[in-house]
Amino acid sequence: MKKITFLLLFPVLLFAQGNEKNALPKQEGRYDTNKFSQMYDLLATPNMFRTASGAPGPAYYQQQADYKMEVELDDKNAKLMGSEIITYTNNSPDTLEYLWVQLDQNHDAKDSETPLAESSAMEQTFPAKNFSNKFFQKDLERGFNIEYVKDAKGAPMSYTINHTMMRINLATPMKPGASLSFSIKWWYNINNYQLEGGRSGYELFEKENNRLYVIAQFYPRMAVYNDVEGWQNMQFWGNGEFALPFGNFDVSITVPADHVMEATGELTNRKDVFTDEQVKRYEQAQKSFDKPVVIVTQAEAEAAEKGFSNKKKTWKFSAKNVRDFGIATSRKFIYDAMAVQLQDKVVMAASVYPKEANPLWGETSTMTVAHTLKSYSAHTFDYPYPKAVSVSAADQGMEYPMICWNFGRPDENGVTSEQVKNGMIGVVIHEVGHNFFPMIVNSDERQWTWMDEGLNSFMEFMAEDELGTNFPSRRGPAKNIVPYMSGDQKYLEPIMSNSETINQFGNNAYGKPATGLNILRETIMGRELFDYAFKVYANRWKFKHPTPEDFFRTMEDASAVDLDWFFRGWFYSTDFVDIGISNVKQYYVTETPTEALKDSKVRKGRFGLEPGPFVYLVESNNAELSAKDKKALKIDEVKLLSEYVGSLSTEERGSLKSPKYFYEVEFNKPGGMIMPILVQLTYEDDTVENFKYPAQIWRRGNQVAKKVYATEKAIKKIQIDPKLETADIDVTNNTWPKQQVKSKFD
């Protein structure tokens, strides 16, 4: 062994000594920066709770929180009072020493830290009303007033409030599998969301002194405890929305007797709160699949809004396996509904709205709800809840299980512009669609806004496209994200950023992820592979708590498409797409080698030396290329090729192509984000041919990629991404010959 080792090393040592003067200086080692590296460095390690495939593991668990609640609205004073019994079940393998409850209304309390955490600058132009509200108004009494927290026996429980979170201190720790019931009594003053902001509150109609209420985050709600981070007790700062466990709700809501209400869950006492005629209309709606039936008419709503009843009425709702609860109530509500046939069940689509929303809402809202349920169900799973309700609320767009608030109304003359109508349709689709993400596929909005907003914006884009009206979608088309992707990097963050740290919230959490999914579906994976994998993800994680890793892994697991390069670049970085044509060379076939090619008569191939004789391809601008060779190839004019073809059988000759022109195209990648190369060739007769090269063409870290084209017709034009599918931020380098791009001024 020693002798063999010496013989192998000896010539190497001689070479090193002989070339010592010419040896390159030692360079520092480098890390693996290849954009095709697998994401082991970024993703959590698979375990028994969450598998490497992206599916829930055999030890996956989730907690349950059930609510029995009594709520009363003081309409004259815009005050909400309530008491609740929470039954919490510990399905985790852990013993819990305390419980965390969310108090989201404290975001607006006097001692809230939210305003202190926001930078502010002087605005120099104010509407008078806004100026008065900002500088003249005294701080209103907002936030939860907790009257008590008691155990199941009525004894006071110890608790600590930390801004928007409340810790329930348990006298006896909860063992795995145990359940615990406790009660909370509370009240708060409801905000005018048009003046004070917020995701819920009331809209004031000053002429008649009526309010339209959209009520949410109105009760102390259990936080999530899971295998990823234990308690999700991050404070509610305003942008990052909610993380909530599933449970069952029985809620009784007392309001003035002249109110009409909708809420999460099934109404269990319909005959007590509607007139006999209205009940009959609802029963008709349950059989109407082509258009809505008006249950509470505009005339009935107008009659109600003229009074102010001192009597009360209690509405009772029951909801199973939901993560939250929302309420909409007003004496101004018109109410319509229709039935929607899904694959295996019938559900109800409904809308409530004031007369100020007609005729737009009566004509459009419930029909849009029905379309949304059909579209989303086709791409994920049949909508499992009994209904979906759209509520007309000015300046609002917000979602809760089975109910959502949506903006968009005609002007004072009842005229609706196309912009307002399309905006209203878009927000209805979006907010109803949130029933799927995150109300059922229950991601953590407090941490990852894109997991609900981005996925839902993508689903919204598909539903808008399926309207068949050339709907002007804002988010989804690749070209629409270019201004954001090409912006100042100081104001860009990766999609995988916490919700509270994002500068351009709409673009980052809605637009960019929706665009990325659209590019995956249309350009990278193809619809068949994408749709199957996306449906697998939705079904794996419906009524569960997925993480980003679960989504990334499932999309690969169900499609056999390596997407680590895409997720790494599109979600974890602010890289942008810019692919260009850096050079095009045309070659001609000749039997006469140039000086540079003469030594290629004996060429080393894959399996050894290849014998001549050879034909040569010489670049068109080479001075040694004779005029007679500078023309389209005709096989019979090149002796070697003619002899080769002549030696083939008739059948073999019939299968040959006959290229006449030869080109080498060099592509470069000024942008950091990898994408497939989409190439369109336009020939001299104006016919076109398209080529798609997968992203893996860049896999060896290349900034340059080349492709050879042998064509029967001369190429007149080469263009990259002609349909603007990849969000390429600079199209000035996308064509050959280079074209002058018109400015916005032109």
C-alpha positions in Angstrom: 0.0 0.0 0.0 2.8 2.4 0.8 4.4 1.8 -2.6 1.2 2.4 -4.5 0.4 5.6 -2.7 3.9 7.0 -3.4 3.6 6.2 -7.1 0.2 8.0 -7.4 1.4 11.1 -5.5 4.8 11.4 -7.2 3.8 13.0 -10.5 1.5 15.4 -8.7 4.2 16.5 -6.4 6.6 17.1 -9.4 3.9 19.1 -11.1 3.3 21.3 -8.1 7.0 21.9 -7.6 7.6 22.7 -11.3 4.7 25.2 -11.3 5.3 26.8 -7.9 6.0 30.2 -9.4 2.7 30.1 -11.4 0.5 28.8 -8.6 -2.5 30.9 -7.7 -2.6 32.3 -4.2 -4.8 30.4 -1.8 -8.4 31.8 -1.7 -10.7 31.8 1.2 -13.4 29.1 1.2 -16.9 30.1 0.5 -20.3 29.1 1.8 -22.9 27.3 -0.3 -24.9 30.2 -1.8 -26.4 28.2 -4.6 -30.1 29.3 -5.0 -31.0 25.6 -5.7 -29.9 24.4 -2.3 -32.6 22.6 -0.3 -34.1 24.6 2.5 -32.9 22.5 5.4 -31.3 25.6 6.8 -34.7 27.5 6.8 -37.4 24.9 7.7 -38.2 23.4 11.1 -37.1 19.9 11.6 -39.9 17.4 10.9 -41.2 15.5 13.9 -44.1 13.4 15.2 -46.3 16.4 15.2 -45.6 17.6 11.6 -44.0 15.3 9.1 -41.4 15.9 6.4 -44.2 15.5 3.8 -46.1 18.5 5.1 -48.9 16.5 6.7 -50.0 16.4 10.3 -48.0 13.7 12.2 -49.2 10.8 14.3 -48.8 12.9 17.5 -50.4 16.1 16.1 -52.9 17.7 18.5 -54.8 20.9 19.0 -56.7 22.4 21.9 -60.4 23.1 22.0 -62.2 26.1 23.4 -66.1 26.0 23.7 -68.1 29.1 24.6 -71.5 29.6 26.0 -72.2 33.3 25.9 -74.9 35.9 26.7 -74.5 39.3 25.1 -76.6 42.5 25.2 -76.3 45.6 23.1 -77.2 48.9 24.6 -78.0 50.7 21.3 -78.7 54.1 22.8 -75.3 54.3 24.5 -73.3 52.1 22.0 -72.2 49.7 24.7 -71.8 45.9 24.7 -72.1 43.8 27.8 -71.6 40.1 28.1 -70.8 37.0 30.1 -69.3 33.8 28.9 -68.5 30.3 30.1 -65.4 28.9 28.5 -64.7 25.2 28.6 -61.1 24.6 27.7 -59.8 21.1 26.8 -56.1 20.4 27.0 -55.4 17.9 24.2 -51.6 18.5 24.4 -49.1 16.2 26.0 -48.1 19.1 28.3 -49.3 20.1 31.8 -50.4 23.7 31.7 -49.8 26.0 34.7 -51.8 28.9 33.3 -54.1 29.8 30.4 -53.8 32.8 28.1 -56.9 34.8 27.0 -56.9 37.5 24.3 -58.3 40.9 25.1 -58.2 42.5 21.7 -60.4 45.5 22.6 -57.5 46.7 24.9 -55.7 47.7 21.7 -57.8 50.9 21.9 -57.7 51.3 25.7 -56.3 54.5 27.2 -53.2 52.7 28.5 -52.6 50.9 25.1 -49.0 50.9 24.0 -49.9 50.7 20.4 -49.9 54.5 19.7 -46.6 54.8 21.6 -45.0 52.2 19.3 -45.9 54.1 16.2 -43.7 56.8 14.7 -45.7 59.9 13.8 -45.0 62.9 11.6 -46.9 66.2 11.3 -49.5 66.1 8.5 -50.0 69.6 7.1 -53.4 69.0 5.4 -56.4 67.7 7.4 -60.1 67.5 6.7 -61.6 69.6 9.5 -63.5 66.6 11.0 -60.4 64.5 11.1 -58.4 67.4 12.7 -61.1 67.8 15.4 -61.1 64.1 16.1 -57.3 63.9 16.3 -56.6 67.0 18.4 -59.8 68.2 20.2 -61.5 65.0 21.3 -60.8 63.7 24.7 -59.6 60.1 24.9 -62.7 57.9 25.0 -63.2 55.1 27.5 -62.3 52.1 25.4 -61.1 48.5 26.1 -62.5 45.7 28.1 -63.8 46.2 31.6 -63.4 42.8 33.2 -66.0 42.5 36.1 -64.9 39.1 37.2 -63.2 35.8 36.3 -64.6 32.8 38.2 -64.1 29.1 38.3 -66.9 26.5 37.7 -67.9 26.8 41.4 -68.2 30.6 41.3 -65.0 31.2 43.2 -62.8 34.1 42.0 -59.8 33.1 39.9 -56.4 34.9 39.9 -55.6 36.7 36.7 -53.1 39.1 35.3 -53.7 41.5 32.4 -50.8 42.4 30.2 -52.2 44.9 27.7 -54.1 42.7 25.1 -53.4 39.4 26.9 -54.8 38.0 30.1 -53.1 35.2 32.0 -55.5 33.0 34.0 -53.4 31.6 36.9 -54.5 28.1 37.7 -54.6 26.9 41.3 -54.1 23.3 40.0 -52.2 22.7 36.8 -54.2 21.2 33.9 -53.0 17.7 33.1 -53.1 16.3 29.5 -56.6 15.4 28.5 -58.2 17.5 31.2 -61.0 20.0 30.7 -61.6 23.2 32.7 -64.6 25.6 32.8 -64.4 29.2 33.9 -66.5 32.3 33.4 -65.8 35.9 32.5 -68.1 39.0 32.7 -67.1 42.1 30.8 -68.3 45.2 29.0 -66.9 47.9 26.7 -68.0 51.0 24.8 -68.3 50.3 21.0 -66.2 52.5 18.7 -67.3 54.5 15.7 -64.9 52.7 13.3 -65.2 55.4 10.6 -63.7 58.0 13.1 -61.6 55.9 15.4 -60.7 53.0 13.1 -60.8 49.3 14.0 -62.0 46.1 12.4 -65.4 46.4 14.0 -67.7 48.9 15.7 -70.6 51.0 14.4 -71.4 53.2 11.4 -73.5 56.2 12.3 -76.3 57.5 10.0 -76.6 61.0 11.3 -79.8 62.0 9.6 -81.9 59.5 11.4 -79.5 58.8 14.3 -79.3 55.1 13.6 -76.3 52.8 13.9 -75.3 49.8 11.9 -73.1 47.5 14.0 -70.5 45.0 12.9 -69.3 43.5 16.1 -66.1 41.3 16.5 -63.2 40.7 18.9 -66.1 41.5 21.3 -65.4 38.8 23.9 -62.3 37.5 25.7 -61.0 34.7 23.5 -58.7 31.8 24.2 -55.2 32.0 22.7 -53.7 29.1 20.7 -51.4 26.6 22.4 -49.6 24.3 20.0 -46.5 22.2 19.2 -44.8 25.0 17.4 -44.3 27.7 20.1 -46.5 26.7 23.1 -48.7 29.7 23.8 -49.2 32.1 20.9 -49.5 35.1 23.2 -48.0 37.8 21.1 -49.6 41.2 21.8 -52.2 42.5 19.4 -50.5 45.6 17.9 -53.0 46.1 15.1 -51.6 44.6 11.8 -51.1 40.9 12.8 -54.6 39.5 13.1 -55.6 36.5 15.1 -54.6 33.0 16.2 -57.5 31.1 17.6 -58.4 27.5 18.6 -61.5 25.7 17.3 -64.6 25.2 19.4 -68.4 25.2 19.6 -70.4 28.3 20.3 -73.8 28.8 21.8 -74.5 32.6 21.8 -77.6 34.5 22.8 -77.6 38.2 21.7 -80.2 40.6 23.0 -80.8 43.8 20.9 -83.7 46.2 20.4 -86.7 44.5 19.1 -86.7 46.4 15.7 -83.2 45.1 14.8 -82.4 42.5 12.1 -79.4 40.4 12.8 -77.0 37.9 11.2 -74.1 36.2 13.0 -71.8 33.2 13.0 -73.7 29.9 13.3 -77.2 28.7 12.7 -80.1 30.8 14.0 -82.0 28.4 16.3 -85.1 30.6 17.1 -86.0 32.0 13.7 -89.7 32.0 14.4 -89.2 34.1 17.5 -87.3 36.9 15.8 -88.8 37.1 12.3 -92.4 37.6 11.3 -94.4 34.7 9.9 -94.1 36.2 6.4 -90.4 36.6 6.7 -90.0 33.0 7.8 -92.0 31.9 4.7 -89.7 34.0 2.5 -86.6 32.3 4.1 -88.1 28.9 3.4 -88.5 30.0 -0.3 -84.9 31.1 -0.3 -83.8 27.7 0.8 -85.2 26.4 -2.5 -84.0 29.2 -4.8 -80.8 28.3 -6.6 -80.8 30.9 -9.4 -81.4 34.2 -7.6 -81.8 35.6 -4.0 -85.2 35.9 -2.3 -85.7 39.1 -0.3 -86.6 38.1 3.3 -86.7 41.5 5.0 -87.7 44.1 2.3 -86.5 47.6 1.9 -90.0 48.9 2.8 -89.8 46.9 6.1 -86.3 48.2 6.8 -87.3 51.8 6.1 -90.3 51.5 8.5 -88.1 50.1 11.2 -85.4 52.8 10.9 -88.0 55.5 11.6 -88.6 54.3 15.2 -86.4 53.3 18.1 -87.9 50.4 19.9 -87.6 50.2 23.7 -88.4 46.5 23.6 -85.8 43.8 23.4 -85.4 40.6 21.3 -82.9 37.8 21.8 -81.4 36.0 18.9 -79.8 32.6 19.5 -77.0 31.2 17.4 -75.2 27.8 17.5 -71.9 27.2 15.7 -69.9 24.0 15.6 -66.2 23.7 15.0 -65.5 27.4 14.4 -62.6 29.5 15.6 -64.4 32.8 16.2 -67.7 34.6 16.2 -69.0 37.8 14.5 -72.3 39.7 14.7 -74.0 42.3 12.5 -77.1 44.0 13.7 -79.2 47.1 12.8 -82.8 48.3 12.4 -81.7 49.4 8.9 -81.0 45.9 7.5 -82.6 44.6 4.3 -82.0 40.8 4.2 -81.8 38.4 1.2 -80.6 34.9 0.7 -80.4 32.0 -1.8 -79.4 28.4 -1.9 -76.1 27.2 -3.3 -75.6 23.7 -4.5 -72.1 22.3 -3.9 -70.9 18.9 -4.8 -72.4 17.0 -1.9 -74.5 19.6 0.0 -76.6 22.8 -0.1 -75.6 25.9 1.8 -77.1 29.3 2.1 -75.6 32.6 0.7 -77.0 35.7 2.3 -76.6 39.5 2.6 -77.7 42.2 4.9 -77.4 45.8 4.0 -79.1 49.3 4.5 -81.1 51.0 1.8 -78.1 53.2 1.1 -76.4 50.1 -0.5 -79.2 49.5 -3.0 -79.5 48.8 -5.9 -75.9 47.5 -6.0 -76.2 45.1 -3.1 -79.6 43.6 -4.0 -78.4 42.9 -7.5 -74.8 41.8 -6.7 -73.8 40.8 -3.2 -75.5 37.4 -2.6 -74.9 36.3 -6.2 -71.2 37.0 -5.6 -71.3 35.1 -2.3 -72.7 32.1 -4.1 -70.1 32.3 -6.9 -67.3 32.5 -4.3 -68.5 29.4 -2.4 -68.6 27.4 -5.7 -65.2 28.6 -6.9 -63.3 28.1 -3.6 -65.0 24.7 -3.0 -63.9 23.4 -6.4 -60.3 24.3 -5.7 -60.2 23.1 -2.0 -63.1 21.3 -0.3 -66.8 21.7 -0.2 -67.7 24.6 2.1 -68.6 22.8 5.4 -70.6 25.5 7.2 -74.4 26.0 6.7 -74.2 29.6 5.4 -72.0 32.5 4.3 -73.2 36.1 4.9 -72.0 39.4 3.4 -72.7 42.5 5.4 -72.6 46.0 3.9 -70.3 48.1 6.1 -68.8 51.4 4.9 -65.0 51.5 4.8 -64.8 47.9 6.0 -63.4 44.6 4.7 -63.1 42.0 7.4 -63.9 38.3 7.9 -65.2 35.9 10.5 -66.6 32.4 10.3 -69.8 32.5 8.1 -70.0 36.3 8.1 -68.0 39.2 6.8 -68.1 43.0 6.4 -67.7 44.5 2.9 -67.5 48.0 1.6 -68.8 49.5 -1.7 -72.1 51.5 -2.1 -73.7 53.7 -4.8 -73.5 57.4 -4.5 -76.3 59.5 -3.0 -78.3 59.2 -6.3 -78.0 55.4 -6.4 -75.5 55.5 -9.2 -72.7 53.0 -9.1 -69.5 53.5 -11.0 -67.7 50.5 -12.6 -64.8 51.1 -10.2 -67.1 50.9 -7.1 -68.9 47.9 -8.4 -65.7 46.0 -9.2 -64.3 47.0 -5.8 -67.3 45.7 -4.0 -67.4 42.4 -6.0 -63.7 42.0 -5.2 -64.0 42.6 -1.5 -67.0 40.3 -1.2 -65.1 37.4 -2.9 -62.1 38.1 -0.7 -63.8 38.3 2.6 -66.2 35.4 2.0 -63.2 33.5 0.7 -61.5 34.0 4.1 -63.9 31.3 5.4 -61.5 28.9 3.8 -58.3 30.6 4.7 -57.9 31.1 7.7 -61.3 30.2 9.3 -61.0 26.6 8.3 -57.4 26.1 7.2 -56.5 27.9 10.4 -53.1 29.5 10.1 -51.5 31.9 12.6 -52.3 35.4 11.3 -50.6 37.1 14.2 -47.3 35.7 12.9 -47.8 35.0 9.1 -50.3 37.3 7.4 -49.4 35.9 4.0 -50.7 32.4 5.0 -54.3 33.7 5.0 -54.2 37.0 3.0 -51.8 35.8 0.3 -53.4 32.4 -0.2 -56.8 34.0 -0.1 -55.9 36.8 -2.5 -54.7 34.1 -5.0 -58.0 32.2 -4.6 -59.8 35.5 -5.1 -57.9 36.0 -8.3 -59.0 32.6 -9.6 -62.6 33.3 -8.6 -62.6 36.7 -10.3 -61.2 35.1 -13.5 -64.0 32.5 -13.3 -66.6 35.2 -13.4 -65.9 35.3 -17.1 -66.2 39.1 -17.3 -62.6 40.1 -17.8 -62.6 41.3 -14.2 -59.8 43.8 -13.5 -58.0 41.9 -10.8 -55.6 43.9 -8.7 -53.6 41.1 -7.2 -52.5 37.9 -9.0 -51.3 39.0 -12.5 -47.5 39.0 -12.5 -47.2 42.4 -14.2 -49.1 44.1 -11.3 -46.4 43.3 -8.8 -43.5 44.7 -10.8 -43.7 48.3 -9.3 -43.3 46.8 -5.8 -40.6 44.3 -6.7 -38.6 47.0 -8.4 -38.9 49.4 -5.5 -36.4 50.8 -3.1 -35.0 47.8 -1.1 -35.0 49.8 2.1 -38.7 49.5 2.1 -39.0 45.8 1.1 -39.1 42.8 3.4 -39.3 39.1 2.6 -42.8 37.7 2.7 -41.6 35.5 5.6 -41.6 38.5 7.9 -43.7 39.1 11.0 -46.9 41.0 10.3 -45.9 44.0 12.4 -42.6 44.6 10.7 -43.8 45.1 7.1 -43.7 48.5 5.5 -45.9 47.9 2.4 -48.5 45.6 4.0 -50.8 45.1 1.0 -48.0 44.3 -1.5 -46.0 42.1 0.8 -48.7 40.1 2.5 -51.4 40.1 -0.2 -50.0 40.9 -3.6 -46.6 39.2 -3.7 -47.7 35.8 -2.3 -50.8 35.8 -4.6 -48.6 36.6 -7.6 -46.1 33.9 -6.6 -48.8 31.3 -6.4 -50.2 32.4 -9.8 -46.7 32.1 -11.3 -46.4 28.6 -9.7 -49.7 27.5 -11.2 -49.4 29.0 -14.7 -45.7 29.0 -15.4 -43.7 26.7 -13.2 -45.8 23.7 -12.2 -48.8 23.9 -14.6 -52.4 23.8 -13.5 -52.8 20.1 -13.1 -49.9 19.6 -10.7 -50.5 22.8 -8.8 -54.2 22.3 -8.4 -53.8 18.8 -7.1 -51.1 19.8 -4.6 -53.0 22.9 -3.4 -56.1 20.8 -2.8 -54.0 18.3 -0.8 -52.7 21.1 1.4 -56.2 22.4 2.0 -57.6 19.0 2.9 -54.7 18.0 5.0 -55.0 21.1 7.1 -58.7 22.0 7.2 -59.8 22.5 10.8 -56.1 22.3 11.8 -53.2 24.8 12.4 -50.7 24.7 9.5 -47.3 26.5 9.5 -45.4 27.8 6.4 -43.3 24.7 6.4 -46.4 22.5 6.1 -47.5 24.4 3.0 -44.1 24.4 1.3 -43.5 20.7 2.0 -47.0 19.7 0.9 -46.7 21.5 -2.4 -43.5 19.6 -3.2 -44.7 16.3 -1.7 -47.9 16.1 -3.8 -46.4 17.3 -7.1 -42.8 15.9 -7.3 -41.7 19.4 -8.3 -38.6 20.8 -6.5 -39.7 24.2 -5.4 -37.1 25.0 -2.7 -35.4 27.5 -5.1 -38.8 29.3 -5.6 -39.8 29.4 -2.0 -36.3 30.5 -0.9 -36.2 33.3 -3.4 -39.8 34.5 -3.5 -40.7 34.1 0.2 -37.4 34.4 2.1 -35.7 37.2 0.1 -36.4 40.4 -1.7 -34.7 39.2 -4.9 -36.4 40.4 -8.1 -36.8 38.9 -11.5 -34.8 40.3 -14.4 -33.8 38.0 -17.2 -32.4 39.4 -20.5 -30.9 38.6 -23.8 -27.2 39.5 -23.7 -26.1 38.2 -27.1 -27.3 36.5 -30.3 -24.9 34.9 -32.7 -25.8 33.5 -36.1 -23.8 30.7 -37.6 -23.3 29.2 -41.1 -22.4 25.7 -42.1 -19.1 25.2 -44.0 -16.7 22.4 -44.8 -13.7 24.8 -44.7 -12.5 25.3 -41.1 -11.3 28.7 -39.8 -7.8 28.9 -38.4 -9.2 28.6 -34.9 -11.2 25.5 -35.8 -8.5 23.6 -37.7 -7.3 21.8 -34.5 -10.8 20.5 -33.9 -10.4 17.8 -36.7 -9.8 15.4 -33.9 -12.3 16.2 -31.2 -12.7 14.4 -27.9 -16.2 13.3 -27.4 -18.0 11.6 -24.5 -16.7 8.2 -25.3 -13.3 9.1 -26.6 -11.8 10.5 -29.8 -14.3 11.2 -32.6 -13.0 10.7 -36.1 -13.4 13.3 -38.9 -14.1 14.5 -41.4 -16.1 17.4 -39.9 -18.5 20.2 -40.9 -18.1 23.5 -39.1 -20.4 26.2 -37.8 -18.8 29.6 -38.2 -20.1 32.8 -36.7 -21.5 35.1 -39.3 -19.2 38.0 -38.5 -16.0 35.9 -38.9 -13.9 37.4 -41.6 -12.7 34.0 -42.8 -16.2 32.9 -43.7 -16.5 33.1 -47.5 -19.4 34.7 -49.2 -20.6 31.5 -50.8 -20.8 29.8 -47.3 -22.7 32.8 -45.8 -26.2 31.5 -46.8 -29.0 29.3 -45.6 -28.0 25.6 -45.4 -28.9 23.2 -48.2 -27.9 19.7 -47.4 -27.1 18.7 -50.9 -24.7 21.6 -51.3 -22.5 20.3 -48.4 -20.8 17.2 -49.6 -20.3 15.5 -46.2 -23.9 16.0 -45.2 -25.2 14.9 -48.6 -23.2 11.7 -48.4 -24.4 11.1 -44.9 -28.1 11.6 -45.8 -27.6 9.5 -48.9 -26.4 6.6 -46.8 -29.7 6.5 -44.8 -32.8 4.5 -45.6 -35.8 6.1 -47.2 -37.6 5.8 -43.9 -34.7 7.4 -42.0 -34.5 10.2 -44.5 -38.2 10.9 -44.1 -37.8 11.5 -40.4 -35.1 14.1 -40.7 -35.6 17.8 -40.1 -34.2 20.3 -42.5 -32.8 23.3 -40.5 -31.4 26.1 -42.6 -30.5 28.7 -40.0 -28.4 28.4 -36.8 -28.3 30.7 -33.8 -26.8 30.8 -30.4 -28.7 32.9 -27.9 -27.1 34.0 -24.6 -29.4 34.8 -21.7 -28.3 36.7 -18.6 -29.8 37.2 -15.2 -29.2 40.7 -13.8 -31.9 40.0 -11.2 -31.3 37.6 -8.3 -34.6 35.7 -8.5 -34.5 32.6 -10.5 -37.3 31.9 -13.0 -37.9 29.7 -16.1 -36.9 31.3 -19.3 -39.9 31.8 -21.6 -38.7 32.5 -25.2 -40.7 33.4 -28.2 -39.2 33.3 -31.7 -40.8 35.3 -34.5 -39.7 34.1 -37.9 -39.4 36.1 -41.1 -42.9 35.2 -42.2 -44.3 36.4 -38.8 -45.1 33.0 -37.5 -44.1 32.4 -33.9 -42.7 29.5 -31.8 -42.5 29.4 -28.0 -40.0 27.6 -25.8 -40.0 27.2 -22.1 -36.8 26.3 -20.2 -37.2 25.3 -16.6 -35.6 27.3 -13.8 -33.0 24.5 -13.4 -31.2 25.9 -16.4 -29.6 28.3 -13.8 -28.8 25.5 -11.3 -25.0 25.6 -11.5 -25.0 29.2 -10.1 -24.8 30.6 -13.7 -25.5 34.2 -14.4 -25.5 33.2 -18.0 -27.4 30.4 -20.0 -27.2 29.6 -23.6 -29.5 27.9 -26.1 -28.9 26.9 -29.7 -31.7 27.1 -32.3 -31.7 25.3 -35.6 -34.6 26.6 -37.6 -36.1 26.2 -41.1 -36.9 29.9 -41.3 -34.8 33.0 -40.4 -35.5 34.5 -37.0 -36.7 38.1 -37.1 -37.2 38.6 -33.4 -36.5 37.0 -30.1 -38.5 37.9 -27.0 -38.3 36.8 -23.4 -41.6 36.5 -21.4 -43.8 37.9 -24.1 -47.0 37.5 -22.0 -45.4 39.1 -18.8 -45.8 35.9 -16.8 -42.7 36.1 -14.5 -42.8 39.6 -12.9 -39.7 40.6 -14.8 -39.0 44.2 -13.6 -37.0 45.3 -16.7 -38.3 44.4 -20.2 -35.9 46.7 -22.0 -33.4 43.8 -22.2 -36.1 41.2 -23.2 -35.9 41.5 -27.0 -33.5 41.0 -29.9 -33.0 43.1 -31.9 -33.2 45.6 -29.0 -36.4 47.6 -29.2 -37.0 51.1 -28.1 -39.5 50.9 -25.2 -42.0 53.8 -25.1 -41.9 55.9 -21.9 -45.0 56.7 -19.9 -44.8 60.2 -21.4 -45.0 58.7 -24.9 
